[in-house]
Amino acid sequence: MKSCQLLFAALLFAQAAFPADFDLLITNAEIADGSGAPLFRGSIAVKGGKIVGVGKIDGTADAVIDAGGKVAAPGFIDVHTHSEDICQIPAAENFLRMGVTTIITGNCGHSRTDVAKFFQEIEESKVAINVATLIGHGTVREQAMGGSFIRAPNAEQLVVMKGLVDQAMQDGAVGLSTGLIYVPGSFAKTEELIELAKSAAAHDGIYVSHMRYETVRIFEALDEIIRIAKAAQIRAEVSHLKLSGPTAWGKAAEVLAVLDKARASGLKITHDQYAYTASSTGLRQTLPDSALEGEREDFIARIADPKQKAEIIAQMAEMRARQGRKDYSYAVIARCKADPSLNGKTVPEAAKLKRGADTLDDQIEFILDLEAQGGASAIFHGMSEDDLQTFLKHPLTMIASDGGPRRLGEDVPHPRSYGNNARVLGRYVRELKLLSIAEAVRRMTSLPAQTFRLKDRGLLKAGAFADIVIFDPAKVNDPSTFNDPHHYAEGFSNVIVNGGVVIRDGKLTEVRSGGPLKMSR
């Protein structure tokens, strides 16, 4: 008995005297290092939150994960999310379950204005993923101009806006975002955007835009983003590149040709995309911008005035005609706070439920009534699969969800928040073979890291932060659907963030090793 005690004590002494070489060792992995190079078999060693070796590794570790021949890749970087509420859902399990370890929020012109405070809240909330943010033009514009939007800012207001952008960049924002189909961004002139982009460019930030048009007028929008990139001497990013509405379908190759020409001229312009043929935003996007200036009371007053209401309805008809739409059957309500029973119903179905009929006139009245009550978010089925695949095959297309953190069972959201990266790997890599595993991983890792200046992210190499995902390419899948979205992605067994194992053997751990992420300068 005494000899056993002595042996145990000796082992403890040996462990103290000779600590393990690594905190974590991943063995028996097919490594996709993020560069786009072919996969190779090897191990990955982690110490102090960083990768210290990749390939053939000798040494001991406090913890070992046997990948069992599955793919090990850098953690995916989602460059387009709407995650201002990340501190309320700090586990961000829907992102982790599809391999995402870093998100960029503040897109489409909407963000937290006080970036320093936002980052402090992220620190205090102990989030599981890395969070970077853009500063939103729309948010800045609203703060500087109040509820009066259908005009350019005066000189004093523009100074305030530039100051807000400058402060956000100093506090660590990665760039400036615009949402030019949304109020108040839709009222901004190009000259205003150039001036604010210059403020971001002074800090080597990027200009990221949900462009003014994604319909048949997309080439006007492309001209604008190219003009801004050139005039402000700033890197630019086209958010969720798409062609919306039947009248725009089939122009993907022309769109890419315009972007490639701009790049050939010396401009640095990239783009991202989600792997679905439906978008999601507020149902108010079916209304003309001029109807939405000011507060809700202003909108209610407009639709109470027969003349103004008739003008709004006429403009709605013009919008449908441009898109090749006969009615609003393409729109499905995702979240209606005023009446959750409408969630998951098309606009005609909701109109029938609330008004007793689903005629076009009833659909229009329903939309107006709903906006007067506070509005709703919706899913819009409006893109072509052929266009999606054309965009996806382009080497500068990054993969981004346009989603946010989700709670299982809440509302009827777009499935992209649960399955976007898994869908790319399952449908477009494994099934359709549009991309190789190595290339798909590059689009999700090193390309976003380089584009958004996230130093030591996006590659499996010594010195990089240990953001790592392990997945089975034969099993990766996105069971989340439009009708039944609340399902986590499948096939991801282990996810590591800054060296902390947040998903182990398919189970969420208590580790919360993420945090705020600032742009490297």
C-alpha positions, 0 to 999 in steps of 0.5 A: 500500500505504501509503495503505491502511495509513493508511486502516485506521489512520484507521478504527481511530482513528475507532472509538476516538474515536467508539464505537458508540451501543449494544452491541446493536441488534435491528432489524426486529422485531414488538415484544410489549412485555410490557404486553399492548398490540398488537404494533408494528414497531420496534427495540430498543437495548441498552447496559450490560445495559439497554434504552435505546430501543424503537421507531424508533432511530437510531444505531450498534451493536457488534452487530446482530440482524435479527429478520426480522419475528419477534416480540421480547418480554421474556424469559419469567419462569418463576415455578414451578421446582425448580432448586436444582441450577442450579449443576450445569447452569448453561447451563440450555439447556432453559429458554433454548430456550423463551425463559425468561430468569428462573426462580424456584426454592424452590417447594412448600416445598423450597428451599436454606435458606442463600439467601446461600450459594446466591446466591454459588454461582450467582455462581461458577457463571456461570449463563446465566439469572437465578435468584430463590428462595423460602424453603421451609417444608418445608425450614425445618420439617425443619431446626427439627424434625428427623424428628418431624413429626406435631405442631406445633412447640413455641415454641422451634422456631417461633422458629427457623423464623421466624428462618430465614424472616426471614434468607432474606428479608433475603438476598434471597428473594422469599417463602415457599413451602409444599408442603402435600401433602408431608411435612413440610408436610402436618403443619403447621397453618394457624396455623403457616403464618400465623406464618411468612407474617407473617415473609415479609410483614414484608419484602413477600414473597409466600406461594406454596403448593402447596395442601393439596388439588387434588382434590374437596377443593380448596375447603377448600384455597382457604379456607386460602390465603385465610385465610393471606393475610388473617391475615398480610396477605400477597400470595398465589400458588396454585401450578400451579392444577389439578383432579386426578382425575376426581371433581374435573373440571369445577369450574374455573369454581367455583375461579376464582369463589372466587379472584375473590371473594377478590380483590374483597374486597381480597386480592392472590391470583394463580395459575400453571399449566403447559400439560399435563394431567399432573403430576409428583412423587414416587410416594410421593404415592400413600401416606398421609402418616402412613406417611412420617414419619421416616426410611426405616428407619421406613417399612420397619418400618411395612410389616414390621408386618402391622397397620400395613401393612394400615392403610397399604393401607386408606388407599391405597384411600381415596385412590384412591376420593376421586380416582375411581381403580381402580388406578395405571395413571395413574402413569408412573415418571420417575426411579428411581435404584435401578432405571433400567430402570423409567423410562418404565413405568406402575406396572402395567407396572413391577409386571409386570416386577418381580413377574410380575403387574400386579394391584392388589395387585401394584401396591400391593406394588410401590409399597411395595417401591420406597419402601423402596428410596428411591422414585421420581419419577413423572408422573401423568396426572390432569387435564382439558383442559377445566379446563386451558383454563378456567384458562388463559383467566383474565387472572391466570393466569401460565405456569410449568413446574414443571420444572427444568434438564435434561440431554438423555437423562437419565431420562424427565422431564415434557416441561414442562421443555422445552416449556411456554412453547412449547406455550402459544404454539404450541398455545393461541395459534396453533392454538386461539387461546385467547390473543393473542400479546400476552396470552400474552407478558404472562402470561409477563413483566410479570405475573410481574415485578409479582407477584414484585417483580422490578424492571425486568423483564418489559417492553421499555422504556427502563431495563429490564434487557435480557432479550429473546427473539426467536421465530417465532410461525408455527414455535414448537413443543414437540416434547418428549412424555411418551414422548420428552421430550428435545427442545428447543423450536423457533422461538426464534432469539435469547435475550438475558439482561442484554444478553448474547446466550446464544442467537444464530441458534438456537445456544447461545453461551458467554455466561453473563450470568445470576445471582442475582436478589433481590426489589426492595423 
